[in-house]
Amino acid sequence: MSAVQQINRDDFLDGLVRCWPDVAAQDAAWLKALRARAAGRVAALHFPDRRDEEWRFTDLSALRELNFEPAPLQKLQAPFADFERLIFPEAAATRLVFVNGHYAPELSDTHDVPPGVTLAHLKGQGATHDLAASTHLAQHADVNHEVFSALNTSLFPDAALLFIAQDVVCERPLHLLFISTAQQTPLLSSPRCLIISGRNSACTLIEEYVGLGEGVTFTNAVSEIVVEEGAHMQHVRVQDEGREAFHIANNTVTLARDAHYQSINVTLGARLSRYTLGVVHHGPGTECSVDGLALISGRQLADTHSVIDHAASHGKSTQLNKCIVDESAHAVFNGKIVVRRDAQLNDARQQSRNLLLSARARVNAKPELLILADDVKCAHGATVGQLDEEQIFYLKCRGLSETAARNLLTYAFAAEVVEKIPLVSLKTRLRAVILERVHASTETA
């Protein structure tokens, strides 16, 4: 019997982290040391509960009640059923695929990656990229204080690497696809990404998480993104895992002087999901645009936490987070903007807008400002409401049915975020998903 199978409900984290020596067996010395340090932090930290301020709206007790095993290497037959729907034509030959955190060469295709761009996996590179990986891996994510980042660092079986050289403009989008497969035994997968966009480079990155099969899975993902001086990055993240899945993800972004970062996060799946985004403006003249959309129903819980940290002057940030919540679902948004004491002349704006489609739906929205400088422009706000009956009446007067009117208004609410996505095929897919779910919702009501 494995160490994980012997865990008890009071020993959730210890039972998982005992497996790190097996994961690290073939690692380089620097990575073994990194894993050992992370495992030590997991042992020192506690499993969060609702007594923790950062988790007071998100109850993880259902996750703690389950016994998870780290997902083994599993090959999927290519092309398996519905695989084609996961491939974007614009990125058909610039994609890496991981199954339960393990690299899947049979599903990946990188033959159209341009010169100056490295799209690879850590375990397949040997010592080729050890210097860059050892310099940045686990140096940006908060392994010391964030228990799920520490757990991922101790257990990730492989990592997606994206390195873009100085002055390289990547015309094609790059696709990182993470697939989790449900089995009889609840499985833990630990996807890991390290992305470095070199000086004056530009790229579009699609980071996607999907689930196959019905059953319980736990995806614990960590991404670290470094946008160097003058670089531009567009980052679209989509989470559409199964309705029995747990999904916890931490994404840390570091911006150097004059760097630009545009992010769109779309949450559709999982029984319980938590996405934590941290953006640090390390250099002056940086800009970031951080948008999010959650579309949830049933008894789903979707939690988004963000910290946008202006640590230098002359920066700009905008954030728009939208939630469409139906039936008994529960959405949480906690967004914090920090402007440090000497970070003058920053402009930061944040909006949380939430649409409730049923009387049982719930939203907890908590926008925050922590302003320590005196020469800044900062604003935030939050709204929670239902569809406007006057707008519905107006559309019905012009020949639309009640259902069609509600569908149109709900999609229009989501479209402000969806239409910003730079990939036409992804935009088309998300439009179809949103309209299908909204239509099903109004038919059931």
C-alpha positions, -999 to 999 in steps of 0.1 A, spaced: 0 0 0 14 34 -10 20 62 15 -9 82 -1 -33 53 4 -25 53 41 -34 90 48 -61 99 71 -84 129 70 -62 149 94 -31 142 74 -41 154 39 -10 174 30 15 151 47 1 121 28 6 138 -5 40 153 1 55 119 12 56 111 -25 81 138 -35 112 116 -32 98 93 -59 89 122 -82 124 136 -78 143 104 -83 156 113 -118 159 151 -113 190 172 -115 206 182 -81 192 218 -82 156 205 -88 159 179 -60 170 206 -36 141 228 -48 116 200 -42 130 192 -8 127 228 3 91 230 -10 82 197 8 95 212 40 73 243 35 43 221 29 50 204 63 53 238 80 22 253 65 -14 244 72 -43 234 50 -65 266 46 -99 268 60 -126 294 64 -110 309 95 -83 322 71 -92 356 58 -82 347 22 -104 316 23 -134 327 43 -158 324 14 -144 292 0 -149 259 19 -123 233 11 -136 206 34 -150 185 5 -114 184 -10 -99 175 24 -123 145 28 -109 127 -3 -78 106 -6 -59 116 -37 -30 98 -54 -5 116 -77 -16 109 -113 7 83 -130 20 87 -166 -9 78 -189 -9 78 -227 -40 88 -246 -46 73 -280 -43 101 -306 -65 113 -319 -90 103 -291 -126 111 -294 -132 149 -294 -95 157 -295 -100 178 -326 -123 202 -308 -94 210 -284 -71 221 -312 -71 257 -324 -63 261 -362 -42 291 -355 -20 270 -331 -23 236 -346 15 232 -349 26 253 -319 12 233 -290 23 213 -260 -1 188 -244 2 174 -209 -20 146 -196 -24 147 -158 7 169 -156 29 145 -178 41 155 -212 22 138 -240 44 138 -272 18 119 -292 -6 148 -288 18 177 -291 30 194 -323 58 220 -323 71 218 -359 59 253 -367 75 271 -337 95 300 -351 133 305 -346 141 322 -313 111 305 -295 116 275 -273 84 255 -266 94 224 -247 91 204 -216 116 204 -187 122 166 -185 130 165 -223 156 192 -223 183 176 -201 208 203 -192 199 225 -222 177 249 -203 187 241 -168 203 275 -163 172 295 -172 149 270 -154 170 270 -122 172 308 -123 134 313 -125 116 282 -114 99 287 -80 116 321 -77 84 341 -85 56 319 -71 52 322 -33 64 287 -23 73 299 12 38 310 23 13 296 -2 7 259 6 -7 249 -28 23 264 -47 46 246 -23 27 213 -29 29 217 -67 67 225 -65 73 193 -45 52 171 -68 51 184 -104 62 156 -127 72 178 -156 69 215 -166 60 234 -198 87 258 -208 82 287 -231 113 309 -237 111 338 -263 143 353 -273 151 391 -274 133 410 -302 114 379 -314 78 386 -324 58 353 -325 31 357 -351 13 324 -343 -3 319 -309 13 293 -286 -10 267 -270 -4 249 -237 -31 223 -232 -35 204 -199 -58 175 -198 -70 157 -166 -85 123 -169 -110 110 -143 -105 74 -131 -119 53 -103 -93 66 -78 -93 103 -72 -61 117 -89 -40 147 -82 -22 163 -111 3 191 -108 8 211 -140 36 236 -140 45 264 -165 75 286 -168 72 314 -194 100 340 -201 93 367 -227 126 383 -236 133 419 -241 112 436 -268 96 403 -277 58 397 -284 36 367 -282 1 353 -276 -2 324 -252 -33 302 -247 -32 282 -214 -61 257 -213 -73 231 -187 -99 205 -197 -112 174 -182 -121 140 -197 -145 116 -182 -167 117 -152 -151 115 -118 -132 133 -91 -99 150 -100 -77 176 -84 -57 199 -105 -31 220 -86 -15 243 -112 13 269 -109 24 292 -137 53 317 -135 55 344 -162 84 368 -166 78 397 -191 111 414 -196 119 450 -206 97 463 -235 80 429 -241 43 424 -249 24 393 -239 -12 384 -244 -23 356 -221 -56 338 -224 -64 312 -197 -94 288 -200 -105 264 -173 -132 239 -184 -127 208 -162 -154 183 -152 -182 190 -128 -167 168 -101 -132 183 -104 -113 205 -80 -91 231 -96 -66 254 -77 -42 275 -97 -16 302 -89 -2 325 -116 26 349 -108 36 376 -133 67 398 -131 68 429 -153 101 448 -161 104 483 -174 79 492 -202 65 457 -203 29 451 -213 8 422 -201 -28 415 -212 -46 386 -194 -81 371 -199 -92 343 -176 -123 323 -184 -138 299 -158 -164 274 -170 -158 241 -152 -150 224 -119 -170 217 -88 -147 241 -69 -121 263 -86 -98 289 -72 -76 311 -94 -50 333 -77 -32 359 -99 -4 381 -88 11 408 -110 41 428 -99 51 460 -117 88 459 -110 98 485 -135 85 520 -145 62 524 -175 46 490 -172 10 483 -183 -13 454 -175 -49 446 -184 -65 418 -164 -99 406 -173 -119 376 -161 -152 358 -168 -168 331 -147 -199 313 -160 -211 288 -134 -243 270 -124 -256 241 -103 -235 240 -71 -203 252 -86 -180 275 -67 -156 298 -86 -132 319 -66 -109 346 -81 -82 363 -61 -58 389 -75 -31 412 -63 -18 439 -87 13 453 -71 26 487 -84 62 486 -71 75 513 -95 63 546 -109 44 555 -141 25 523 -143 -10 515 -155 -34 487 -147 -70 480 -155 -91 450 -143 -126 439 -152 -140 408 -136 -174 395 -145 -194 366 -131 -226 350 -144 -240 329 -116 -271 306 -120 -290 281 -98 -272 275 -65 -237 284 -77 -214 307 -57 -188 332 -71 -161 349 -52 -140 378 -63 -113 394 -41 -91 419 -60 -65 440 -44 -45 469 -59 -13 479 -41 6 511 -48 39 512 -28 52 542 -11 76 555 -37 55 543 -67 42 577 -78 21 586 -109 4 552 -112 -31 548 -127 -50 517 -115 -87 509 -120 -107 478 -110 -143 467 -116 -162 437 -104 -196 432 -122 -218 403 -114 -250 389 -129 -273 366 -109 -297 345 -129 -315 329 -100 -327 338 -65 -304 311 -50 -272 323 -68 -246 341 -46 -217 364 -51 -191 377 -27 -172 407 -42 -144 424 -23 -124 450 -43 -96 466 -23 -72 495 -26 -40 498 -6 -24 531 -16 8 542 1 18 569 -25 2 603 -28 4 612 -65 -17 584 -81 -51 579 -98 -69 548 -84 -105 537 -85 -125 505 -78 -161 494 -77 -184 464 -76 -220 457 -88 -243 427 -83 -277 425 -100 -301 407 -122 -312 411 -158 -330 444 -164 -368 437 -168 -372 469 -189 -346 457 -213 -363 423 -215 -396 440 -222 -380 462 -249 -367 431 -267 -400 413 -264 -417 443 -279 -395 438 -310 -405 402 -315 -381 382 -293 -393 355 -270 -386 358 -233 -360 331 -236 -343 347 -266 -343 381 -248 -327 367 -217 -301 348 -238 -292 379 -257 -288 401 -226 -268 374 -208 -244 369 -237 -240 407 -241 -229 408 -205 -202 382 -212 -192 395 -246 -173 425 -231 -147 401 -219 -150 374 -247 -146 398 -275 -112 409 -262 -98 374 -269 -73 376 -298 -80 341 -312 -110 339 -335 -115 301 -331 -114 304 -293 -138 333 -294 -162 312 -316 -159 282 -292 -166 303 -261 -196 320 -278 -211 286 -285 -205 274 -249 -220 305 -233 -251 305 -255 -256 268 -250 -254 271 -212 -275 302 -210 -302 286 -233 -302 254 -211 -305 276 -180 -335 295 -193 -353 264 -205 -349 248 -170 -361 279 -152 
